[in-house]
Amino acid sequence: MRSMTAYGSGEYLDQNISISVEIKSYNNRFLEINHLMPAVLSSLEGTVDSVIKTHAQRGHVDVIVRIKNFHSKAEVCLDKGLLDAYMKAIAEAEKEQGRTIMVDFGSLNAIEGLFTPIIDESAEIYREGLLSAMDKALVHFDEAKDREGLVTRNNLRDLNSSLLQSLDTVVANAQSLDAAIKDSLKARFDQMLGEEGYDESRFLQEVAVMLVKYSINEEIVRLGEHAHQLDKLLDSPDPIGKRLDFLTQEMNREINTIGSKSMMAEVTNAVVVMKDCLENIREQMRNIE
């Protein structure tokens, strides 16, 4: 079992460039990859996605890439027309105010569009370094997914065990529930008909109808099967998030049905505990891949 919540980082370094990669993920119903990378790497997004898909099946994944060039080949283009316009405006201001206005590089650099860096480079020169940094980041990423997944699995197993214990309480009272239905119905017949008596076959028919309506034996069997199936899934090496989601929906349906049919305090109390356990299971499984 693996968690969808994970983090990993890695770096590639040589005499010319430094490339750092961070990979963060958190729960999401489907796999969604978000790229936070320099524009020059846009052509490598497909390559990045292919690598990520071998390490994550579901979740929102942020891939953050930073590049530092130690020997930049960039050139800077100066917009001479824009500079002339600014200098002309400054000269007019000096003439109007009768004083000299000092202009430094910081002031000029603040003018949007005055200096434009021109970088003539291809994404391919970064491919090897990017993949190397990603490989290192994904080692930590996978370790985090496995580590968090183990903690979640142990927690889910404990919750499922508590649910099964409460189900045992329901099972222990199921036969008493059937007897209580018969006694309740017999008391009604006696109260309504009194000494006149009643047809035994008619009484048995009514008992059968009531047992069909209020018996919880089928729900007990199905819920037990689902809970044991959940326990087996926790040991599966494959992604189980979607299967667990469907399974817990079925478990919730059976628990609600048992609760709606309950006529005994012991069963009602056990249902409350099972619903609490299942809610915690569903909360935990939101981070399962």
C-alpha positions in Angstrom: 0.0 0.0 0.0 1.3 3.5 -0.9 0.2 6.9 0.2 -0.6 9.7 -2.2 1.1 12.2 0.1 4.8 12.3 -0.5 7.8 14.6 -1.1 11.2 14.1 -2.7 14.1 16.3 -3.9 17.2 15.8 -6.0 20.0 17.8 -7.6 22.2 17.5 -10.7 25.5 19.5 -10.7 28.4 19.9 -13.1 30.8 22.7 -14.0 28.2 24.5 -16.2 24.8 24.1 -14.6 22.9 23.2 -11.4 19.4 21.6 -11.7 17.3 21.0 -8.6 14.0 19.1 -8.7 11.3 18.9 -6.0 8.4 16.5 -6.4 5.3 17.0 -4.1 2.1 15.1 -4.2 -1.2 15.0 -2.3 -4.5 13.2 -2.6 -6.6 13.5 -5.8 -9.0 11.2 -7.4 -7.0 11.0 -10.6 -3.4 11.6 -11.6 -2.8 15.3 -12.2 0.7 16.6 -12.9 1.5 20.3 -12.5 4.7 21.7 -14.0 6.6 24.6 -12.3 9.6 24.7 -14.6 11.5 27.3 -16.6 9.9 28.0 -20.0 13.0 26.5 -21.8 12.0 23.1 -20.5 8.5 23.1 -21.9 9.3 20.6 -24.6 10.4 18.1 -21.9 7.1 18.1 -20.1 6.0 14.9 -21.8 9.2 13.2 -20.8 8.7 14.4 -17.2 5.1 13.1 -17.2 6.2 9.7 -18.5 8.7 9.3 -15.6 6.2 10.5 -13.0 3.5 8.0 -14.2 5.9 5.1 -13.4 5.9 6.2 -9.8 2.4 7.5 -9.2 -1.0 6.1 -10.2 -3.2 8.8 -8.5 -2.8 12.1 -6.9 -2.0 15.8 -7.6 1.8 16.0 -8.3 3.8 19.2 -8.4 7.1 19.0 -10.3 9.3 22.0 -9.4 12.5 22.5 -11.4 15.1 25.3 -10.9 18.1 25.8 -13.2 21.2 27.8 -12.5 23.8 28.5 -15.3 27.3 29.2 -14.1 28.5 30.3 -17.5 25.5 32.1 -19.2 25.6 32.7 -22.9 22.7 35.1 -22.7 22.7 38.5 -24.5 20.7 41.6 -23.6 18.7 43.6 -26.2 18.3 47.3 -25.5 15.1 49.0 -26.7 16.9 52.2 -27.9 13.6 53.9 -28.9 12.2 53.4 -25.4 15.4 54.7 -23.8 15.5 57.8 -26.0 11.9 58.5 -25.0 12.7 58.2 -21.3 15.8 60.4 -21.6 13.9 63.0 -23.5 11.3 63.1 -20.8 14.0 63.4 -18.1 15.7 66.2 -20.0 12.4 68.1 -20.1 11.8 67.5 -16.4 15.4 68.9 -15.6 14.7 72.0 -17.7 11.4 72.6 -16.0 12.7 72.1 -12.4 16.0 73.7 -13.0 18.0 70.8 -11.5 19.8 67.7 -12.6 18.0 64.4 -12.2 20.4 61.5 -11.5 19.6 58.3 -13.4 21.4 55.0 -12.4 21.2 51.5 -13.8 18.7 50.4 -11.1 16.2 53.1 -12.3 16.7 52.1 -15.9 16.4 48.4 -15.1 13.0 49.1 -13.5 11.6 50.3 -16.8 9.6 47.4 -18.2 10.8 46.2 -21.6 13.9 48.4 -21.7 16.2 45.4 -21.4 15.3 42.0 -22.8 17.5 39.0 -22.2 18.0 36.8 -25.3 18.9 33.2 -24.5 19.7 31.0 -27.4 19.5 27.5 -26.0 17.7 24.2 -26.4 15.9 22.1 -23.8 18.0 19.1 -24.9 21.1 20.4 -23.2 19.2 20.1 -19.9 17.7 16.6 -20.5 20.4 14.5 -19.0 20.7 16.7 -15.9 16.9 17.0 -15.4 16.4 13.2 -15.6 19.3 12.6 -13.2 17.9 15.1 -10.7 14.4 13.5 -11.1 15.7 10.0 -10.5 17.3 11.2 -7.2 14.1 13.0 -6.1 11.9 10.0 -7.0 14.0 7.7 -4.7 13.0 9.9 -1.7 9.5 10.3 -3.2 8.9 6.5 -3.3 10.3 6.0 0.2 7.9 8.6 1.5 4.9 7.0 -0.3 5.9 3.6 1.1 6.5 4.9 4.6 3.2 6.8 4.8 1.4 3.9 3.2 2.7 1.5 5.9 1.4 3.8 8.7 -2.0 4.1 7.0 -2.3 0.4 6.4 -1.6 -0.4 10.1 -4.2 2.2 11.1 -6.8 0.8 8.7 -6.2 -2.7 9.9 -6.8 -1.6 13.5 -10.0 0.2 12.5 -11.3 -2.8 10.6 -10.5 -5.1 13.5 -12.6 -2.8 15.8 -15.4 -2.9 13.2 -15.4 -6.7 13.1 -15.5 -6.8 17.0 -18.6 -4.7 16.9 -20.0 -6.9 14.2 -19.5 -9.9 16.5 -21.7 -8.1 19.0 -24.4 -7.8 16.4 -24.0 -11.5 15.5 -24.3 -12.5 19.1 -27.6 -10.6 19.4 -29.1 -11.6 16.0 -30.9 -14.7 17.3 -32.2 -12.7 20.2 -33.5 -10.2 17.8 -35.5 -12.8 15.9 -36.9 -14.1 19.2 -37.8 -10.5 20.2 -39.7 -10.1 17.0 -41.7 -13.2 17.6 -42.4 -12.2 21.2 -43.4 -8.7 20.2 -45.8 -9.9 17.6 -47.3 -12.6 19.9 -47.9 -9.9 22.5 -49.8 -7.8 19.9 -52.0 -10.7 18.9 -52.8 -11.5 22.6 -53.6 -7.8 23.3 -55.9 -7.4 20.3 -57.7 -10.8 20.4 -57.4 -11.7 24.1 -59.5 -14.7 25.0 -60.9 -15.1 21.6 -57.6 -16.7 20.5 -56.2 -16.6 17.0 -55.3 -18.8 14.1 -51.8 -20.3 14.6 -51.1 -20.4 10.9 -52.0 -16.8 10.5 -49.7 -15.9 13.4 -46.8 -17.8 11.8 -47.4 -16.0 8.5 -47.2 -12.7 10.3 -44.0 -13.8 12.0 -42.5 -14.8 8.7 -43.3 -11.4 7.2 -41.8 -9.6 10.2 -38.7 -11.7 10.2 -38.1 -10.9 6.5 -38.6 -7.2 7.2 -36.5 -6.9 10.3 -34.0 -9.8 10.2 -30.4 -8.7 9.7 -28.8 -12.1 9.0 -28.1 -11.3 5.3 -26.7 -7.9 6.1 -24.4 -9.5 8.7 -23.0 -12.0 6.2 -22.4 -9.4 3.5 -20.8 -6.9 5.9 -18.5 -9.7 7.3 -17.4 -10.7 3.8 -16.7 -7.0 2.9 -14.7 -6.5 6.0 -12.6 -9.6 5.5 -12.1 -8.6 1.8 -10.9 -5.2 3.0 -8.3 -6.9 5.3 -7.0 -8.9 2.3 -6.7 -5.8 0.1 -4.5 -4.1 2.6 -1.8 -6.6 1.8 -2.1 -6.2 -2.0 1.0 -4.8 -3.8 -1.2 -3.1 -6.4 -2.9 0.3 -6.1 -6.1 -0.3 -4.1 -7.6 3.1 -3.5 -10.4 2.9 -6.0 -11.3 -0.7 -4.9 -11.3 0.4 -1.3 -13.6 3.3 -2.1 -16.2 1.0 -3.7 -15.9 -1.6 -0.9 -16.4 0.9 1.9 -19.5 2.2 0.1 -21.0 -1.3 0.2 -20.0 -1.6 3.9 -21.7 1.6 4.7 -24.9 0.4 3.0 -25.0 -2.8 5.0 -24.3 -1.0 8.3 -27.1 1.6 7.6 -29.5 -1.2 6.9 -28.6 -3.1 10.1 -29.2 0.2 12.0 -32.6 0.8 10.4 -33.8 -2.7 11.3 -32.4 -2.6 14.8 -34.8 -3.2 17.7 -32.2 -3.8 20.4 -30.0 -1.4 22.3 -27.0 -3.7 22.0 -27.2 -3.8 18.2 -27.8 -0.1 18.0 -24.7 0.7 20.1 -22.6 -1.7 18.0 -23.9 0.0 14.8 -22.8 3.4 16.1 -19.3 2.0 16.8 -19.1 0.4 13.3 -20.2 3.7 11.6 -17.5 5.5 13.5 -14.9 3.0 12.5 -16.0 3.1 8.9 -15.9 6.9 8.8 -12.3 6.9 10.1 -11.4 4.2 7.5 -12.9 6.4 4.7 -11.0 9.4 6.0 -7.7 7.5 6.1 -8.1 6.0 2.6 -8.4 9.4 0.9 -4.6 9.4 0.9 -4.2 5.8 -0.5 -3.0 5.5 -4.0 
